[in-house]
């Protein structure tokens, strides 16, 4: 048995579905040896994937960035996600997809003529509770000490793991990271700032992973007449924010009510969050 995993769910590995306990890879797989791979996380609501086209487009961008050939067409990925959903009885799920460069003699340079390893699994999705959506979350800040290609959704996640542990050690669910005095993101989420009714977001560049919710929130802001500015955001602006929010596939969109034990605004979720939360829920209901 694997801690945190109930039963022995069926997973996909290199063309076959098998019980998780029987899914095996070579110890020379470059994902195991080097973290040389890409992953995606697709949320599923009512057994329907949410914004899957955008997730698959990002998967393609990340694969191209590290020169792993995409072994599937968009339709094949869609079919695979559908089959993974069928492995679980849960209405709401998280589908995890991972590709590594494959198995080869250990050498840092890319091997020639290697076949990518493809893995997929689905897990029940415990959505943020009504209480968390209503009351918000506490966070702490830390320096962003990761590499300079955060736009690639790589399985090489040690920097993010250490950041998430930094939060866990302080009994909060997420960090807010700063690089050279400017906001970057959380360990596994994008961070948003509200000031005087305006929504501020860090630039879509190599210093953050552009979450799929980034584009979604951009669309919702436009539809609701919320002014959005994408630009460098200083630490001082974050400290003076009226509202802070975080977003990700698993966190959806949540209000940050405390940063480093200091209240954000009046210490309660604000009106811009409420409008975006409403739009998020409406989009899920339309699936």
N, C-alpha and C positions, 0 to 999 in steps of 0.2 A: 504493500500500500504506500501511496505517496502522501505525505502530510498536506492537508488542505484540499485534497482531491477526494470526492465522494465516489465510491465504487471504482469501476474500471472502464471509463468511457471509451468509445471507439474514436480513433484519430486517423488522420490521413498522413501517409509517409510514402513518397516516391511512387505514386500511382496505385497504392493499395490502402484500404481501410483495415485497421487492426486494433485490438484492445491496447490501451495506453501502456499497459504493463509489458506488452510484447513489442512495442515500437523501439527499434534499435538503430543506431548509426555507428559508423566507424569512428574509432578514437582519432583517426587522422582526418576526419571531416574538418574543413577549414573554419567552420563556424565554431567548433569545439576548441580548436587549436588557437585561432587568431581572433575569434569574434568577427569573422569575415562574412557578413551576411546582412540581410535586410528583412524587416518585418512590418506587418500592418495589423491593426486592431480595428475590426468593424463592429460597431454596435448593432444589435438586432432588437426590434420592438415588435411584439405581436407576431414573431417569426418572420418579420420582414426586415432586410438590411437597410440601414439608414445611410444615405449619401455614399453608396457603394461606388458609384462612378468616380467620385472624387478620391476615395481611398485607393482605387486601382490606378488612377492617374498618378498619384503620389508614389505608389509602389513602382510604377514604371520609371518615374524620374529618379528615384533612389537607386534602382538597379542600374540605370544608365550611368549614373554618377560614379559608380564603382566598377562599371564594365562587367557586370554579370548579365548574360543573355537571359531575356525573359522567356521561360519555357512554355508559356501558355498565352493564348489569345484572351482578349477581354471576355469573350463568351465562355471560354473554358474556365476562367477564374470565377465568373458568375455561377456557372454550373457547380463548381467545387464548393463555393460558399453555400449554395443551396443544399448540397448533400451534407455538408457539415452541420447545418441547421437541423437537418433531419435526424442527426445522431442524438439529439437532446430533446426531452419533452418540455423543456422550459419555454415559456412564451418570449421572455426577454433573455438575450444571450450576448456573449462577446465571442466573436470569431477571431481567432489568432492565426495569422499566416506568416510563415518564415521561409526564406530561401537563403541558403549558403552557397558559396562558390563550388562546393563539392569536396570530394575526397582525392587527395594527392599526397605525394611525398612532402614532408614538412620543409617548406622554403618560403621566405617572405614574398618573393615575386609571384605574380599570377601564373598558375600552371596552364599549359596548353591542353586543349581537348579534354576538358573536365566537365562532367555533367552536374548541374546544380542539384543540391538536395532540397526537396520541397516538403514542408511539414505544415499541417493545419489541424486545428482542434477548436471545438466550441465548448464554452463553459456558461453556466447560468450567470446572468447579469443581475447583481444586486444594485439597483439604481440608488442614487442618493435619496435618503429618506426625506419625508415631508418636513421633519424637524430640521434637518440640515439645510434644506432649501429655504426654510422660513427663518432660521436663526443665523445661518452663515457659519464660516469656519475661521479658526485662528491660524496664523502663519508666523514664520520667523524668516529673517533675511540672512543671506550669506553671499560671499563672493562667488561668481561664476568662474570656475577654474577648468572648465571643459575645453575640448579641442575647438578648432575654428571651422568645422564643417557640421555644425548642428542642424543644418537644413537636410542632411541625409538621415533617414530613419534607420540607423544602423543598429545591429545587435550588440555592438561594442558600447555598452551602456554603463561602464564602471563609474564614470563621473556622475551620471544620473543616479546610480545606486547609492553612491556616497552622499549625494545631496538628499535623497529620500531618507537615508538613515539619519542624517543630521536632523531632519524634521521629526523622525520617529523617536530619537533620543530626547527630544524636547516635548514629546506628547502632542504634536500637532500633525495634521495630515499633509502639509505641503510647505515648501520653502518659496521665497521670492528672491531670485538671484539678480545680482548686479555685476556688470562687467565695465571696468573703467568709469565708474560713477553713473552708469546708465542701466535702466531696467532691461533684463533679457527675458527670462521666463521662469517657470517652476521646474521641479525635477521631472515632471511628466505632464505639464499643462502650460498653456499660454496664460499670461497675466494681462489684465485690462485695467485702465485707470479712467475715472470719471472726475471731471472738474467743471463746475458751472454748467452742467448739463451736456458737456461735450465728452465723447468717448475717445480715449487715446489708446493707441496700440504701438508697440515697437515695430520697426521696419521689418518687412519680409526679406531677410538677408541670411547670410551664413551663420549668424549668431543665435538664431532660434530655429526650432523646428516649426514650420508653418502648419499648425494643427488644422484638421479638416473643419473644426468649429471656427477657425479664424475666418475663412471665407463665408461660412454660414452666418456668423455674427455680423460680418460686414454687410451681407445681404439684408439681414433683419434690421440693422441700424438704418439702412437706406429706406427700407419699406416703412419704418416708423418715424422717419424724420429726425433721427438722432444724428447729429453731426459727428463724423468720425475723422480723426487725424492720425495718420500713420507716420511716425517720426521718432527720433531719439527722445527718450523720456528720462529726465534726470532723477537722481535719488530724492532731491528736494521736492520735485513734483509729486513723486509717489507719497512722500511723507505728508504732503499737504492735500492729498486727494480727498474728494468728497465720498467717493466709493472706489473700492477695488474689487475685481472679480477674477476668477480663474475658470478655464474651460479645457475640457479634454473629452475623449470618447467615453470614459468611465465616470468622470465627474460632471459631464454635461456642462452646465454653467452654474457656478455657485458664487455667492457673495463672500468676500473676505471682510470680517468685522474687526480683526485685530492683527497688527503687524508688530512683532517684537514687544508684545504685551501692551501696546498702545492702541487705543481705539482708532478705527478708520472712520472719519467723519464723526457722526454721532454714535458710532458703535453698533449701528443696526443696518440691515440691508436697505439699499436706497431705491429711488424711483426708476432710475435707468435699468438697474438689475431687474426690477419687477416687470418692466416692459419687455426686456429681452427674454426673461424666463417665460413669460406668457407666449411669446412668439415661438420659443423652443417647443413648448408643450403642444401648441397648435400644429406645428410641423410634424411632430410624432403622431398626433391624432389623424393627420391626413394620409398616413402611409396605407 
